Amino acid sequence: MKKADRRLNATERRRCFRERLAEPNTIVAPGAYDALSARLVESEGFQAVYLGSYATSAARFGAPDVGLVTLEEMASHASTIVRAVDLPVICDAETGWFNAANIWKTVEAFETSGVCAIHIEDHEFGKHAQVAPRMTTTSEAAARIRAAVEARSDPNFLIIARTDALWISGSLDEVVDRLKAYSDAGADLVMPTRVSPEQVVRIREHISTPIVITDKPGVALAAEQAAGAKVVLYYGLALYAAFLGVREVLRDFARLESADAIPGVRDVVPEFEATLDYAMFAERARRYGLT
């Protein structure tokens, strides 16, 4: 628990997140892979945290992001992150796991988890792998979006429609056509992947729905902001940092055979434990006469 007695509940977070989206600034949401990394995102002052299937597959299962994570596993992992922070959590809902008639189950699971928004994509098969990709048809993907919007019980639980059309076909015209269809289906935000700032500007000439993007190598945040992106997801930032950091420390330890010889490892303990709020436990223990 935080020092202010309780965390914001899901209704409060969603309302606050919608209000933030109405402001002119771009929201930057670094990706977390677990509760601790989400806590670090919050402690560094970011306005939202993102949880993707890419990070979940890697961190929870040591597996590639190739459709292995189930709805129950993703929603459960999201719930753990929600409980660790007060930030709005944006979560990956893959293709929705179900057809339009049954996608209510996905919406229900993520609403229950406490996240503020989910994105539902049209990339049916083949992400991140050297295999032939498959796209959901525009009409089927739009039906899923419409069904998801109609299934939510909280109007501030946001549905983001993601298209990977540029990734697969390279056609910006197809991206625009799909995003128009998804916007017409009721999406609160749209998410074209792998787009440049210039392409974001061109998309905004055709649709007024706010745009979510992922960070793009070689592109500065300032350019993404100037292009008019409403939300930028840095989905792999913390995950890659953890991979690099842990590997480097373990290599140093194997070489030096002493944890004390590795700069910072011993020194970080007080800050680490402060992030986990051991002091709040001690305060509660004193308050209730346990010490």
JOZI-V527536 format. One record per backbone hydrogen bond with DSSP energy under -1.0 kcal/mol. NH is the residue of the N-H (numbers start at 0). CO is the residue of the C=O. Records with the same first field share a line. If there is no record, write none. Layout:
NH=CO + CO
//
This chain:
5=3
12=8
13=9
14=10
15=11
16=12
17=13
18=14
19=15
20=16
21=17
22=19
26=229
28=231
30=233
31=49
37=33
38=34
39=35
40=36
41=37
42=38
43=39
44=41
45=40
48=87
49=29
50=89
55=51
56=52
57=53
58=54
59=55
60=56
61=57
62=56
65=63
73=69
74=70
75=71
76=72
77=73
78=74
79=75
80=76
81=77
82=78
89=48
90=116
91=50
92=118
95=92
101=98
104=101
106=102
107=103
108=104
109=105
110=106
111=107
112=108
114=109
115=88
116=88
117=157
118=90
119=159
120=93
123=121 + 133
124=133
128=125
130=128
133=124
135=121
140=136
141=137
142=138
143=139
144=140
145=141
146=142
147=143
148=144
149=145
150=146
151=147
156=153
157=115
159=117
160=188
161=119
162=190
167=163
168=164
169=164
174=170
175=171
176=172
177=173
178=174
179=175
180=176
181=177
182=178
183=179
184=180
185=182
186=181
187=158
188=158
189=209
190=160
192=162
199=195
200=196
201=197
202=198
203=199
205=202
206=202
211=189
212=230
214=232
218=215
223=219
224=220
225=221
226=222
227=224
228=223
229=210
230=210
231=26
232=212
233=28
234=232
239=235
240=236
241=237
242=238
243=239
244=240
245=241
246=242
247=243
248=244
249=245
250=246
251=247
252=248
253=249
254=250
255=251
256=252
261=258
264=261
267=263
268=265
271=267
272=268
273=269
274=270
275=271
277=272
280=276
281=277
282=278
283=279
284=280
285=281
286=282
287=283
288=285
289=284
//
